[in-house]
Amino acid sequence: MKYILILLICFGGYYVTKNGLNFGDVEVKTHRDIYRKMDASSVTSKEVIIGFREHSTTLCNDQGLQAASGKSVDLCLENLDKFSERCADSILGSGSNSFSDKKAVALLSKRFVNCVGVMGI
């Protein structure tokens, strides 16, 4: 029994070392990646926009959410394409900012989603 416990601890330690502590090299492709990367370092404005657009696209493709807000998926995606650059500029500015505060990024994400009209507001 003691040997099994030691083996489990060794394999657990290997797994955490191999998979769980690799925060610094996170490539931001999704909204969730923004927050994963922020666990170890800051994120750039460009990475934030990539995550915000992915999140907005996911919300646009939710047929139930779009039906509840009185819009179609196609209209939502069209608005996202039309307004995302302007909304990104107005919310984040044109500078190359970096962000390390998760609450601030979450607030900016909500502002972006509202600005591009994903929620029908």
MOPAC internal coordinates of N, CA, C and O (Angstrom, degrees):
PM7 1SCF
backbone

  N    0.0000 0     0.00 0     0.00 0    0    0    0
  C    1.4444 1     0.00 0     0.00 0    1    0    0
  C    1.5282 1   110.67 1     0.00 0    2    1    0
  O    1.2310 1   120.97 1   138.91 1    3    2    1
  N    1.3222 1   115.75 1   -41.09 1    3    2    1
  C    1.4522 1   120.88 1  -179.74 1    5    3    2
  C    1.5304 1   110.45 1   -62.64 1    6    5    3
  O    1.2310 1   120.27 1   141.43 1    7    6    5
  N    1.3289 1   117.09 1   -38.57 1    7    6    5
  C    1.4582 1   121.38 1  -178.56 1    9    7    6
  C    1.5313 1   111.77 1   -70.00 1   10    9    7
  O    1.2310 1   120.81 1   144.84 1   11   10    9
  N    1.2976 1   116.05 1   -35.16 1   11   10    9
  C    1.4672 1   120.29 1   176.81 1   13   11   10
  C    1.5200 1   109.86 1   -65.19 1   14   13   11
  O    1.2310 1   120.34 1   137.16 1   15   14   13
  N    1.3129 1   116.96 1   -42.84 1   15   14   13
  C    1.4577 1   121.33 1   178.30 1   17   15   14
  C    1.5279 1   110.84 1   -62.26 1   18   17   15
  O    1.2310 1   120.24 1   137.07 1   19   18   17
  N    1.3078 1   117.15 1   -42.93 1   19   18   17
  C    1.4684 1   120.73 1   178.62 1   21   19   18
  C    1.5263 1   110.54 1   -63.73 1   22   21   19
  O    1.2310 1   120.11 1   138.58 1   23   22   21
  N    1.3288 1   117.39 1   -41.42 1   23   22   21
  C    1.4621 1   120.81 1   177.54 1   25   23   22
  C    1.5271 1   111.47 1   -63.38 1   26   25   23
  O    1.2310 1   120.21 1   138.12 1   27   26   25
  N    1.3218 1   117.21 1   -41.88 1   27   26   25
  C    1.4657 1   120.66 1   178.38 1   29   27   26
  C    1.5190 1   111.33 1   -62.60 1   30   29   27
  O    1.2310 1   120.19 1   138.45 1   31   30   29
  N    1.3115 1   117.24 1   -41.55 1   31   30   29
  C    1.4639 1   121.24 1   178.58 1   33   31   30
  C    1.5252 1   109.79 1   -64.54 1   34   33   31
  O    1.2310 1   119.94 1   137.60 1   35   34   33
  N    1.3155 1   117.73 1   -42.40 1   35   34   33
  C    1.4691 1   120.92 1   178.85 1   37   35   34
  C    1.5231 1   111.36 1   -63.27 1   38   37   35
  O    1.2310 1   120.13 1   132.46 1   39   38   37
  N    1.3340 1   117.36 1   -47.54 1   39   38   37
  C    1.4596 1   120.24 1   179.61 1   41   39   38
  C    1.5340 1   111.34 1   -65.88 1   42   41   39
  O    1.2310 1   120.41 1   141.79 1   43   42   41
  N    1.3202 1   116.83 1   -38.21 1   43   42   41
  C    1.4654 1   120.34 1   176.74 1   45   43   42
  C    1.5191 1   111.35 1   -63.15 1   46   45   43
  O    1.2310 1   120.34 1   135.92 1   47   46   45
  N    1.3024 1   116.95 1   -44.08 1   47   46   45
  C    1.4600 1   121.00 1   177.47 1   49   47   46
  C    1.5136 1   112.07 1   -61.96 1   50   49   47
  O    1.2310 1   120.40 1   138.71 1   51   50   49
  N    1.3235 1   116.83 1   -41.29 1   51   50   49
  C    1.4632 1   120.84 1   177.37 1   53   51   50
  C    1.5275 1   110.35 1   -62.84 1   54   53   51
  O    1.2310 1   120.00 1   134.93 1   55   54   53
  N    1.3170 1   117.60 1   -45.07 1   55   54   53
  C    1.4637 1   121.29 1  -178.99 1   57   55   54
  C    1.5260 1   111.23 1   -61.01 1   58   57   55
  O    1.2310 1   120.43 1   132.23 1   59   58   57
  N    1.3282 1   116.79 1   -47.77 1   59   58   57
  C    1.4663 1   120.73 1  -179.60 1   61   59   58
  C    1.5190 1   110.33 1   -62.38 1   62   61   59
  O    1.2310 1   120.46 1   137.47 1   63   62   61
  N    1.3183 1   116.73 1   -42.53 1   63   62   61
  C    1.4554 1   120.21 1   179.66 1   65   63   62
  C    1.5225 1   111.24 1   -64.80 1   66   65   63
  O    1.2310 1   120.19 1   139.49 1   67   66   65
  N    1.3005 1   117.25 1   -40.51 1   67   66   65
  C    1.4579 1   121.63 1  -176.86 1   69   67   66
  C    1.5223 1   112.77 1   -77.07 1   70   69   67
  O    1.2310 1   119.75 1   140.46 1   71   70   69
  N    1.3258 1   118.09 1   -39.54 1   71   70   69
  C    1.4651 1   121.09 1  -171.52 1   73   71   70
  C    1.5250 1   114.98 1  -115.14 1   74   73   71
  O    1.2310 1   120.22 1   146.42 1   75   74   73
  N    1.2969 1   117.18 1   -33.58 1   75   74   73
  C    1.4500 1   119.59 1  -170.00 1   77   75   74
  C    1.5035 1   116.52 1   -87.83 1   78   77   75
  O    1.2310 1   119.36 1   161.57 1   79   78   77
  N    1.3113 1   118.82 1   -18.43 1   79   78   77
  C    1.4532 1   120.45 1  -175.40 1   81   79   78
  C    1.5170 1   112.73 1  -110.44 1   82   81   79
  O    1.2310 1   119.78 1  -159.05 1   83   82   81
  N    1.2885 1   118.02 1    20.95 1   83   82   81
  C    1.4557 1   122.07 1  -177.62 1   85   83   82
  C    1.5246 1   110.41 1   -99.59 1   86   85   83
  O    1.2310 1   120.14 1  -121.46 1   87   86   85
  N    1.3452 1   117.34 1    58.54 1   87   86   85
  C    1.4578 1   121.58 1  -176.20 1   89   87   86
  C    1.5219 1   112.63 1   -83.50 1   90   89   87
  O    1.2310 1   119.72 1   145.38 1   91   90   89
  N    1.3071 1   118.14 1   -34.62 1   91   90   89
  C    1.4515 1   121.09 1  -172.51 1   93   91   90
  C    1.5113 1   114.56 1   -65.08 1   94   93   91
  O    1.2310 1   119.82 1   151.88 1   95   94   93
  N    1.3127 1   117.95 1   -28.12 1   95   94   93
  C    1.4511 1   121.79 1  -176.05 1   97   95   94
  C    1.5228 1   112.99 1   -97.20 1   98   97   95
  O    1.2310 1   119.74 1  -158.66 1   99   98   97
  N    1.2975 1   118.10 1    21.34 1   99   98   97
  C    1.4597 1   121.29 1  -177.44 1  101   99   98
  C    1.5244 1   109.17 1   -71.59 1  102  101   99
  O    1.2310 1   121.13 1   -54.43 1  103  102  101
  N    1.3321 1   115.44 1   125.57 1  103  102  101
  C    1.4579 1   120.89 1   173.95 1  105  103  102
  C    1.5288 1   107.12 1   -93.11 1  106  105  103
  O    1.2310 1   120.59 1   -55.48 1  107  106  105
  N    1.3063 1   116.48 1   124.52 1  107  106  105
  C    1.4580 1   120.85 1  -175.73 1  109  107  106
  C    1.5233 1   109.58 1   -80.42 1  110  109  107
  O    1.2310 1   121.76 1   -67.66 1  111  110  109
  N    1.3344 1   114.24 1   112.34 1  111  110  109
  C    1.4623 1   121.65 1   175.34 1  113  111  110
  C    1.5192 1   110.83 1  -123.33 1  114  113  111
  O    1.2310 1   120.40 1   159.78 1  115  114  113
  N    1.3249 1   116.83 1   -20.22 1  115  114  113
  C    1.4624 1   121.50 1  -178.13 1  117  115  114
  C    1.5272 1   109.84 1  -130.84 1  118  117  115
  O    1.2310 1   121.55 1   -11.66 1  119  118  117
  N    1.3033 1   114.63 1   168.34 1  119  118  117
  C    1.4628 1   121.21 1   177.79 1  121  119  118
  C    1.5231 1   110.59 1   -61.16 1  122  121  119
  O    1.2310 1   120.31 1   139.74 1  123  122  121
  N    1.3057 1   117.01 1   -40.26 1  123  122  121
  C    1.4589 1   121.87 1   180.00 1  125  123  122
  C    1.5268 1   111.49 1   -64.68 1  126  125  123
  O    1.2310 1   120.04 1   146.69 1  127  126  125
  N    1.3396 1   117.53 1   -33.31 1  127  126  125
  C    1.4620 1   121.48 1   179.75 1  129  127  126
  C    1.5317 1   111.86 1   -62.82 1  130  129  127
  O    1.2310 1   120.40 1   149.23 1  131  130  129
  N    1.3266 1   116.84 1   -30.77 1  131  130  129
  C    1.4681 1   120.04 1   177.73 1  133  131  130
  C    1.5218 1   109.15 1   -56.83 1  134  133  131
  O    1.2310 1   120.85 1   129.95 1  135  134  133
  N    1.3200 1   115.99 1   -50.05 1  135  134  133
  C    1.4653 1   120.56 1  -175.80 1  137  135  134
  C    1.5274 1   111.59 1   -72.17 1  138  137  135
  O    1.2310 1   120.10 1   146.01 1  139  138  137
  N    1.3248 1   117.41 1   -33.99 1  139  138  137
  C    1.4671 1   120.14 1   175.48 1  141  139  138
  C    1.5188 1   110.92 1   -62.32 1  142  141  139
  O    1.2310 1   120.72 1   135.71 1  143  142  141
  N    1.3202 1   116.23 1   -44.29 1  143  142  141
  C    1.4578 1   119.80 1  -179.13 1  145  143  142
  C    1.5273 1   110.63 1   -67.86 1  146  145  143
  O    1.2310 1   120.56 1   145.05 1  147  146  145
  N    1.3346 1   116.54 1   -34.95 1  147  146  145
  C    1.4633 1   120.12 1  -178.82 1  149  147  146
  C    1.5264 1   112.42 1   -67.82 1  150  149  147
  O    1.2310 1   119.82 1   165.98 1  151  150  149
  N    1.3225 1   117.95 1   -14.02 1  151  150  149
  C    1.4624 1   120.22 1   174.57 1  153  151  150
  C    1.5224 1   111.65 1   -65.19 1  154  153  151
  O    1.2310 1   120.37 1   154.59 1  155  154  153
  N    1.3377 1   116.89 1   -25.41 1  155  154  153
  C    1.4611 1   120.05 1  -176.65 1  157  155  154
  C    1.5197 1   113.77 1  -119.75 1  158  157  155
  O    1.2310 1   120.05 1   153.28 1  159  158  157
  N    1.3266 1   117.51 1   -26.72 1  159  158  157
  C    1.4604 1   119.69 1  -177.38 1  161  159  158
  C    1.5276 1   108.98 1  -154.94 1  162  161  159
  O    1.2310 1   121.21 1    -0.12 1  163  162  161
  N    1.2999 1   115.30 1   179.88 1  163  162  161
  C    1.4599 1   119.51 1   178.77 1  165  163  162
  C    1.5293 1   109.63 1   -86.99 1  166  165  163
  O    1.2310 1   121.02 1   -14.33 1  167  166  165
  N    1.3176 1   115.65 1   165.67 1  167  166  165
  C    1.4621 1   121.91 1   177.98 1  169  167  166
  C    1.5177 1   108.64 1  -116.93 1  170  169  167
  O    1.2310 1   121.02 1   -28.32 1  171  170  169
  N    1.3102 1   115.65 1   151.68 1  171  170  169
  C    1.4633 1   120.51 1  -179.73 1  173  171  170
  C    1.5205 1   110.62 1   -87.70 1  174  173  171
  O    1.2310 1   120.78 1   -13.62 1  175  174  173
  N    1.3111 1   116.12 1   166.38 1  175  174  173
  C    1.4676 1   120.89 1   176.40 1  177  175  174
  C    1.5170 1   111.15 1   -59.23 1  178  177  175
  O    1.2310 1   120.70 1   140.39 1  179  178  177
  N    1.3322 1   116.27 1   -39.61 1  179  178  177
  C    1.4643 1   120.57 1   179.90 1  181  179  178
  C    1.5241 1   110.90 1   -61.92 1  182  181  179
  O    1.2310 1   120.14 1   137.25 1  183  182  181
  N    1.3312 1   117.34 1   -42.75 1  183  182  181
  C    1.4632 1   120.75 1   178.45 1  185  183  182
  C    1.5209 1   111.14 1   -66.32 1  186  185  183
  O    1.2310 1   120.53 1   142.17 1  187  186  185
  N    1.3213 1   116.59 1   -37.83 1  187  186  185
  C    1.4613 1   120.77 1   178.58 1  189  187  186
  C    1.5224 1   110.52 1   -62.72 1  190  189  187
  O    1.2310 1   120.34 1   136.58 1  191  190  189
  N    1.3155 1   116.96 1   -43.42 1  191  190  189
  C    1.4671 1   120.86 1   179.63 1  193  191  190
  C    1.5252 1   110.80 1   -64.46 1  194  193  191
  O    1.2310 1   120.11 1   139.36 1  195  194  193
  N    1.3336 1   117.40 1   -40.64 1  195  194  193
  C    1.4657 1   120.29 1   177.57 1  197  195  194
  C    1.5321 1   109.71 1   -58.65 1  198  197  195
  O    1.2310 1   120.39 1   133.40 1  199  198  197
  N    1.3248 1   116.86 1   -46.60 1  199  198  197
  C    1.4607 1   121.02 1   179.41 1  201  199  198
  C    1.5164 1   112.89 1   -65.46 1  202  201  199
  O    1.2310 1   120.53 1   138.82 1  203  202  201
  N    1.3384 1   116.60 1   -41.18 1  203  202  201
  C    1.4664 1   120.49 1   179.31 1  205  203  202
  C    1.5257 1   110.83 1   -63.94 1  206  205  203
  O    1.2310 1   120.16 1   137.17 1  207  206  205
  N    1.3249 1   117.30 1   -42.83 1  207  206  205
  C    1.4738 1   119.96 1   179.92 1  209  207  206
  C    1.5291 1   110.97 1   -64.56 1  210  209  207
  O    1.2310 1   120.57 1   139.28 1  211  210  209
  N    1.3267 1   116.51 1   -40.72 1  211  210  209
  C    1.4683 1   119.81 1   178.68 1  213  211  210
  C    1.5226 1   110.27 1   -63.33 1  214  213  211
  O    1.2310 1   120.61 1   136.29 1  215  214  213
  N    1.3255 1   116.44 1   -43.71 1  215  214  213
  C    1.4689 1   120.94 1   179.54 1  217  215  214
  C    1.5300 1   110.51 1   -62.89 1  218  217  215
  O    1.2310 1   120.60 1   135.93 1  219  218  217
  N    1.3171 1   116.47 1   -44.07 1  219  218  217
  C    1.4627 1   120.98 1   179.60 1  221  219  218
  C    1.5248 1   111.22 1   -64.91 1  222  221  219
  O    1.2310 1   120.33 1   141.25 1  223  222  221
  N    1.3228 1   116.97 1   -38.75 1  223  222  221
  C    1.4650 1   120.84 1   177.60 1  225  223  222
  C    1.5277 1   110.75 1   -63.25 1  226  225  223
  O    1.2310 1   120.86 1   138.62 1  227  226  225
  N    1.3246 1   115.95 1   -41.38 1  227  226  225
  C    1.4647 1   120.16 1   177.90 1  229  227  226
  C    1.5261 1   110.28 1   -62.07 1  230  229  227
  O    1.2310 1   120.34 1   135.97 1  231  230  229
  N    1.3203 1   116.95 1   -44.03 1  231  230  229
  C    1.4721 1   120.48 1   178.43 1  233  231  230
  C    1.5275 1   111.05 1   -65.03 1  234  233  231
  O    1.2310 1   120.32 1   140.70 1  235  234  233
  N    1.3346 1   116.99 1   -39.30 1  235  234  233
  C    1.4658 1   120.07 1   178.38 1  237  235  234
  C    1.5274 1   111.34 1   -62.65 1  238  237  235
  O    1.2310 1   120.26 1   142.51 1  239  238  237
  N    1.3064 1   117.12 1   -37.49 1  239  238  237
  C    1.4666 1   121.05 1  -177.29 1  241  239  238
  C    1.5229 1   113.56 1   -78.86 1  242  241  239
  O    1.2310 1   119.92 1   177.95 1  243  242  241
  N    1.3146 1   117.75 1    -2.05 1  243  242  241
  C    1.4621 1   122.22 1   176.73 1  245  243  242
  C    1.5324 1   107.96 1   -83.74 1  246  245  243
  O    1.2310 1   120.71 1   -78.67 1  247  246  245
  N    1.3301 1   116.24 1   101.33 1  247  246  245
  C    1.4638 1   120.79 1  -175.48 1  249  247  246
  C    1.5237 1   112.75 1   -61.48 1  250  249  247
  O    1.2310 1   120.14 1   141.85 1  251  250  249
  N    1.3205 1   117.33 1   -38.15 1  251  250  249
  C    1.4621 1   120.35 1   179.36 1  253  251  250
  C    1.5141 1   112.05 1   -64.28 1  254  253  251
  O    1.2310 1   120.44 1   136.47 1  255  254  253
  N    1.3180 1   116.76 1   -43.53 1  255  254  253
  C    1.4589 1   121.04 1   178.95 1  257  255  254
  C    1.5248 1   110.74 1   -64.13 1  258  257  255
  O    1.2310 1   120.52 1   137.57 1  259  258  257
  N    1.3212 1   116.61 1   -42.43 1  259  258  257
  C    1.4628 1   119.53 1  -179.18 1  261  259  258
  C    1.5260 1   111.50 1   -69.53 1  262  261  259
  O    1.2310 1   120.32 1   142.87 1  263  262  261
  N    1.3212 1   116.99 1   -37.13 1  263  262  261
  C    1.4690 1   119.49 1   176.53 1  265  263  262
  C    1.5232 1   110.63 1   -64.66 1  266  265  263
  O    1.2310 1   120.54 1   141.12 1  267  266  265
  N    1.3291 1   116.57 1   -38.88 1  267  266  265
  C    1.4691 1   120.39 1   179.89 1  269  267  266
  C    1.5243 1   111.45 1   -66.45 1  270  269  267
  O    1.2310 1   120.38 1   150.38 1  271  270  269
  N    1.3276 1   116.87 1   -29.62 1  271  270  269
  C    1.4635 1   119.30 1  -179.83 1  273  271  270
  C    1.5291 1   111.63 1   -93.29 1  274  273  271
  O    1.2310 1   120.49 1  -176.99 1  275  274  273
  N    1.3411 1   116.67 1     3.01 1  275  274  273
  C    1.4573 1   120.97 1   175.92 1  277  275  274
  C    1.5193 1   114.02 1    79.73 1  278  277  275
  O    1.2310 1   119.92 1  -157.48 1  279  278  277
  N    1.3193 1   117.75 1    22.52 1  279  278  277
  C    1.4494 1   121.51 1  -179.78 1  281  279  278
  C    1.5252 1   109.91 1  -124.68 1  282  281  279
  O    1.2310 1   121.45 1   -11.62 1  283  282  281
  N    1.3076 1   114.83 1   168.38 1  283  282  281
  C    1.4633 1   119.83 1   174.86 1  285  283  282
  C    1.5257 1   108.82 1  -104.12 1  286  285  283
  O    1.2310 1   121.24 1   -16.88 1  287  286  285
  N    1.3091 1   115.23 1   163.12 1  287  286  285
  C    1.4655 1   120.75 1   177.71 1  289  287  286
  C    1.5251 1   109.71 1   -61.48 1  290  289  287
  O    1.2310 1   120.21 1   136.30 1  291  290  289
  N    1.3319 1   117.21 1   -43.70 1  291  290  289
  C    1.4680 1   121.09 1  -178.62 1  293  291  290
  C    1.5248 1   111.96 1   -62.16 1  294  293  291
  O    1.2310 1   120.37 1   136.82 1  295  294  293
  N    1.3369 1   116.89 1   -43.18 1  295  294  293
  C    1.4559 1   120.49 1   179.07 1  297  295  294
  C    1.5278 1   110.82 1   -64.40 1  298  297  295
  O    1.2310 1   120.61 1   139.39 1  299  298  297
  N    1.3097 1   116.44 1   -40.61 1  299  298  297
  C    1.4622 1   120.56 1   179.17 1  301  299  298
  C    1.5251 1   110.97 1   -62.61 1  302  301  299
  O    1.2310 1   120.52 1   133.61 1  303  302  301
  N    1.3349 1   116.62 1   -46.39 1  303  302  301
  C    1.4658 1   120.44 1   179.13 1  305  303  302
  C    1.5260 1   111.58 1   -64.62 1  306  305  303
  O    1.2310 1   120.66 1   144.18 1  307  306  305
  N    1.3271 1   116.34 1   -35.82 1  307  306  305
  C    1.4698 1   120.70 1   177.34 1  309  307  306
  C    1.5258 1   110.32 1   -64.42 1  310  309  307
  O    1.2310 1   120.58 1   134.98 1  311  310  309
  N    1.3407 1   116.50 1   -45.02 1  311  310  309
  C    1.4641 1   120.44 1   177.89 1  313  311  310
  C    1.5247 1   111.72 1   -64.13 1  314  313  311
  O    1.2310 1   120.55 1   142.18 1  315  314  313
  N    1.3157 1   116.55 1   -37.82 1  315  314  313
  C    1.4574 1   120.76 1   177.95 1  317  315  314
  C    1.5271 1   110.56 1   -61.03 1  318  317  315
  O    1.2310 1   120.64 1   134.01 1  319  318  317
  N    1.3310 1   116.37 1   -45.99 1  319  318  317
  C    1.4720 1   119.75 1   178.39 1  321  319  318
  C    1.5286 1   111.51 1   -64.72 1  322  321  319
  O    1.2310 1   121.01 1   141.06 1  323  322  321
  N    1.3204 1   115.68 1   -38.94 1  323  322  321
  C    1.4515 1   120.39 1  -175.42 1  325  323  322
  C    1.5363 1   112.48 1   -71.64 1  326  325  323
  O    1.2310 1   120.13 1   140.61 1  327  326  325
  N    1.3259 1   117.36 1   -39.39 1  327  326  325
  C    1.4585 1   120.11 1  -170.37 1  329  327  326
  C    1.5286 1   115.66 1  -107.92 1  330  329  327
  O    1.2310 1   119.26 1   172.50 1  331  330  329
  N    1.3184 1   119.01 1    -7.50 1  331  330  329
  C    1.4690 1   118.96 1  -171.45 1  333  331  330
  C    1.5250 1   113.16 1   -64.27 1  334  333  331
  O    1.2310 1   119.52 1   139.85 1  335  334  333
  N    1.3086 1   118.52 1   -40.15 1  335  334  333
  C    1.4698 1   119.54 1  -179.75 1  337  335  334
  C    1.5274 1   111.03 1   -66.60 1  338  337  335
  O    1.2310 1   120.68 1   136.37 1  339  338  337
  N    1.3196 1   116.30 1   -43.63 1  339  338  337
  C    1.4684 1   120.09 1   179.86 1  341  339  338
  C    1.5294 1   110.38 1   -65.45 1  342  341  339
  O    1.2310 1   120.08 1   138.71 1  343  342  341
  N    1.3211 1   117.46 1   -41.29 1  343  342  341
  C    1.4612 1   120.48 1   179.47 1  345  343  342
  C    1.5282 1   111.41 1   -67.11 1  346  345  343
  O    1.2310 1   120.69 1   139.97 1  347  346  345
  N    1.3169 1   116.28 1   -40.03 1  347  346  345
  C    1.4667 1   119.38 1   177.84 1  349  347  346
  C    1.5212 1   110.67 1   -61.31 1  350  349  347
  O    1.2310 1   120.37 1   137.39 1  351  350  349
  N    1.3306 1   116.90 1   -42.61 1  351  350  349
  C    1.4627 1   120.31 1   179.10 1  353  351  350
  C    1.5197 1   111.85 1   -65.31 1  354  353  351
  O    1.2310 1   120.51 1   139.12 1  355  354  353
  N    1.3242 1   116.64 1   -40.88 1  355  354  353
  C    1.4673 1   118.64 1  -177.67 1  357  355  354
  C    1.5230 1   112.22 1   -73.75 1  358  357  355
  O    1.2310 1   119.76 1   148.53 1  359  358  357
  N    1.3202 1   118.06 1   -31.47 1  359  358  357
  C    1.4628 1   120.96 1  -177.60 1  361  359  358
  C    1.5251 1   111.80 1   -85.49 1  362  361  359
  O    1.2310 1   120.46 1   137.48 1  363  362  361
  N    1.3237 1   116.72 1   -42.52 1  363  362  361
  C    1.4644 1   120.04 1  -175.69 1  365  363  362
  C    1.5129 1   113.47 1  -102.53 1  366  365  363
  O    1.2310 1   119.70 1   164.96 1  367  366  365
  N    1.3203 1   118.17 1   -15.04 1  367  366  365
  C    1.4519 1   120.12 1  -175.34 1  369  367  366
  C    1.5198 1   110.19 1    79.58 1  370  369  367
  O    1.2310 1   120.99 1    -1.40 1  371  370  369
  N    1.3138 1   115.71 1   178.60 1  371  370  369
  C    1.4647 1   119.36 1  -176.79 1  373  371  370
  C    1.5200 1   112.42 1   -97.91 1  374  373  371
  O    1.2310 1   119.71 1   177.55 1  375  374  373
  N    1.3230 1   118.17 1    -2.45 1  375  374  373
  C    1.4586 1   121.19 1  -179.85 1  377  375  374
  C    1.5165 1   112.31 1   -75.95 1  378  377  375
  O    1.2310 1   121.18 1   -11.27 1  379  378  377
  N    1.3077 1   115.34 1   168.73 1  379  378  377
  C    1.4694 1   119.92 1   178.41 1  381  379  378
  C    1.5247 1   108.53 1   -96.86 1  382  381  379
  O    1.2310 1   120.93 1  -105.63 1  383  382  381
  N    1.3131 1   115.82 1    74.37 1  383  382  381
  C    1.4598 1   121.89 1  -179.27 1  385  383  382
  C    1.5208 1   110.48 1   -77.35 1  386  385  383
  O    1.2310 1   121.34 1   -22.12 1  387  386  385
  N    1.3149 1   115.03 1   157.88 1  387  386  385
  C    1.4543 1   119.73 1   169.54 1  389  387  386
  C    1.5216 1   107.48 1  -125.08 1  390  389  387
  O    1.2310 1   121.08 1   -29.01 1  391  390  389
  N    1.3229 1   115.55 1   150.99 1  391  390  389
  C    1.4483 1   121.63 1  -174.32 1  393  391  390
  C    1.5255 1   110.26 1  -126.12 1  394  393  391
  O    1.2310 1   121.09 1   -40.74 1  395  394  393
  N    1.3306 1   115.52 1   139.26 1  395  394  393
  C    1.4620 1   119.82 1   176.79 1  397  395  394
  C    1.5297 1   111.75 1  -132.51 1  398  397  395
  O    1.2310 1   120.12 1   176.79 1  399  398  397
  N    1.3265 1   117.37 1    -3.21 1  399  398  397
  C    1.4593 1   122.21 1  -179.49 1  401  399  398
  C    1.5342 1   109.63 1   -99.48 1  402  401  399
  O    1.2310 1   120.63 1   -66.73 1  403  402  401
  N    1.3223 1   116.40 1   113.27 1  403  402  401
  C    1.4665 1   121.03 1  -176.24 1  405  403  402
  C    1.5256 1   112.19 1   -64.21 1  406  405  403
  O    1.2310 1   120.16 1   142.84 1  407  406  405
  N    1.3259 1   117.30 1   -37.16 1  407  406  405
  C    1.4671 1   119.77 1  -179.79 1  409  407  406
  C    1.5242 1   110.72 1   -65.65 1  410  409  407
  O    1.2310 1   120.27 1   140.35 1  411  410  409
  N    1.3179 1   117.09 1   -39.65 1  411  410  409
  C    1.4630 1   120.67 1   178.96 1  413  411  410
  C    1.5262 1   110.46 1   -65.40 1  414  413  411
  O    1.2310 1   120.23 1   139.02 1  415  414  413
  N    1.3261 1   117.17 1   -40.98 1  415  414  413
  C    1.4630 1   120.67 1   179.00 1  417  415  414
  C    1.5311 1   110.37 1   -67.05 1  418  417  415
  O    1.2310 1   119.93 1   141.32 1  419  418  417
  N    1.3206 1   117.74 1   -38.68 1  419  418  417
  C    1.4692 1   120.72 1   177.85 1  421  419  418
  C    1.5291 1   110.55 1   -62.74 1  422  421  419
  O    1.2310 1   120.35 1   139.50 1  423  422  421
  N    1.3238 1   116.94 1   -40.50 1  423  422  421
  C    1.4649 1   120.79 1   177.60 1  425  423  422
  C    1.5286 1   110.70 1   -65.40 1  426  425  423
  O    1.2310 1   120.49 1   137.03 1  427  426  425
  N    1.3235 1   116.67 1   -42.97 1  427  426  425
  C    1.4640 1   120.30 1   177.58 1  429  427  426
  C    1.5290 1   111.19 1   -63.50 1  430  429  427
  O    1.2310 1   120.26 1   144.21 1  431  430  429
  N    1.3176 1   117.10 1   -35.79 1  431  430  429
  C    1.4589 1   121.30 1   177.95 1  433  431  430
  C    1.5265 1   110.69 1   -63.08 1  434  433  431
  O    1.2310 1   120.59 1   135.71 1  435  434  433
  N    1.3125 1   116.48 1   -44.29 1  435  434  433
  C    1.4741 1   120.10 1   178.12 1  437  435  434
  C    1.5275 1   110.60 1   -62.54 1  438  437  435
  O    1.2310 1   120.91 1   138.30 1  439  438  437
  N    1.3251 1   115.87 1   -41.70 1  439  438  437
  C    1.4707 1   119.84 1   178.81 1  441  439  438
  C    1.5229 1   110.73 1   -62.87 1  442  441  439
  O    1.2310 1   120.33 1   139.72 1  443  442  441
  N    1.3319 1   116.97 1   -40.28 1  443  442  441
  C    1.4605 1   120.81 1   179.55 1  445  443  442
  C    1.5359 1   110.67 1   -64.55 1  446  445  443
  O    1.2310 1   120.43 1   133.15 1  447  446  445
  N    1.3237 1   116.79 1   -46.85 1  447  446  445
  C    1.4655 1   121.36 1   179.87 1  449  447  446
  C    1.5287 1   109.93 1   -59.46 1  450  449  447
  O    1.2310 1   119.69 1   137.89 1  451  450  449
  N    1.3223 1   118.19 1   -42.11 1  451  450  449
  C    1.4633 1   120.82 1   178.32 1  453  451  450
  C    1.5243 1   111.57 1   -68.61 1  454  453  451
  O    1.2310 1   120.43 1   140.67 1  455  454  453
  N    1.3297 1   116.79 1   -39.33 1  455  454  453
  C    1.4665 1   120.99 1  -177.81 1  457  455  454
  C    1.5204 1   111.76 1   -63.87 1  458  457  455
  O    1.2310 1   120.08 1   137.08 1  459  458  457
  N    1.3270 1   117.44 1   -42.92 1  459  458  457
  C    1.4709 1   119.43 1  -178.73 1  461  459  458
  C    1.5194 1   112.28 1   -79.83 1  462  461  459
  O    1.2310 1   119.86 1   172.65 1  463  462  461
  N    1.3182 1   117.87 1    -7.35 1  463  462  461
  C    1.4604 1   121.28 1   173.51 1  465  463  462
  C    1.5048 1   114.70 1    82.66 1  466  465  463
  O    1.2310 1   119.77 1  -153.12 1  467  466  465
  N    1.3135 1   118.04 1    26.88 1  467  466  465
  C    1.4611 1   120.99 1  -179.53 1  469  467  466
  C    1.5174 1   111.39 1   -64.89 1  470  469  467
  O    1.2310 1   120.11 1   141.16 1  471  470  469
  N    1.2984 1   117.40 1   -38.84 1  471  470  469
  C    1.4637 1   121.15 1  -174.14 1  473  471  470
  C    1.5128 1   113.14 1   -90.82 1  474  473  471
  O    1.2310 1   119.22 1  -174.24 1  475  474  473
  N    1.3122 1   119.08 1     5.76 1  475  474  473
  C    1.4470 1   121.22 1   177.02 1  477  475  474
  C    1.5088 1   113.68 1    76.19 1  478  477  475
  O    1.2310 1   120.77 1  -160.33 1  479  478  477
  N    1.3120 1   116.14 1    19.67 1  479  478  477
  C    1.4740 1   120.27 1  -179.09 1  481  479  478
  C    1.5068 1   109.65 1   -90.06 1  482  481  479
  O    1.2310 1   120.10 1   180.00 1  483  482  481

